[in-house]
């Protein structure tokens, strides 16, 4: 029988796509369940996927039927997984049902995937910021009067991903508007309101294997605050102050232990404020975008490949082959317009130290200021002898890249 | 340039001038320039398939162009008064290469031409005239 891995959805590039390539490298046939019909029209761009099946990913029964169909067709399904927000838990459930080896801690994945469950589970922990759940039938006006002294605040939907609906509100008007708009987008859902924490933000990539917590990478994040919180810079280096690093790792291990994760992959974002670490959010998967490539360039570890090994019931190999300073600078725009052309990609690539230049949008696509991480339109990844050098190279190389936008009112 | 008898380019330019006036809304009584456009830019080519290119001077700088706006036509003499138009690329630089033309601007330079010298007229999209240059992002 042909051994196969089923993936629930993927992006065209980044960590989720690299996971598919890794599965192929490991010798598995790859079946993709996705709702993106356009992938079928772009079939030649997915040579690493053996079969693409269009399915509504919220319809669990339909997916079960398809998995059974694939098994009856002779595929031996070794794992069902997803590297895309919202589907990790669902994939893990299906994997538990259909695959012999399923080491993933389901409850931990479920709690990590839902921001509200995360906060509820960790309510009493000192690393959890103050938060309030505003239910759909709670009166906004009464609530605002009661909590106006707490402003500024962060409001978010428990289901939001990629900073899509995470908003900083500075006054009563913004707070009211923010809650109303979230209730409109996510009817029948509570709104999560949290204290606004100011301080440097770190992201930690973690693999847990048989209860042992492996810190794969610690990444410093540079955040651009506009309409939304957008991370425009990621830095991997060994230049983090030892006391800061120790405190961070201690908190991360405490968080993972509190989720009772025995096996799984996750990333955890924390902010350092007044010598304390505060948990911003967790996700039961590697970060998207360039993260897998960054970790590979920094340490020689292909994290998505090792995650798949873990899901297949094997031990991940997280040995660092080397240690380098890597920086990734993401490109965003501040205007709205249709993309006419992009210049400077090759010039940026030629800079010493530049490892990768990626431009996401195609000609004709509408570009706009970021409302989520998905609205970042490219990146430059670089290496340097120091953290500062890697960052300077990436930013300088990125300054060569130009997006030409045709204004919409033309 | 001596003007001669009427040829088919002359007829075409008469028609173009008429459409240009319609585009500019000159036939309307109650609205002014309803389409926001008042020019049908065009190029002229002679029987040797060479584009008609003219040099002009504006703000003490010399430029060359092969794109024009018709202002008036003397049908009986087959002569036309043309305004020189300047072509710009996406970066806002004057360009001679038609593939790079993104925006066209009027100048105050005019010439009188004998239309019997030409055998091809190539109209260009009116929306190119005064088209705002693209926004260039990111802004560093």
Interface residues (C-beta under 8 A of the other chain):
Chain A: X331 X332 X333 X334 X335 X337 X340 X341 X367 X398 X399 X401 X402 X403 X404 X405 X406 X407 X410
Chain B: X90 X127 X131 X132 X134 X135 X136 X137 X138 X139 X140
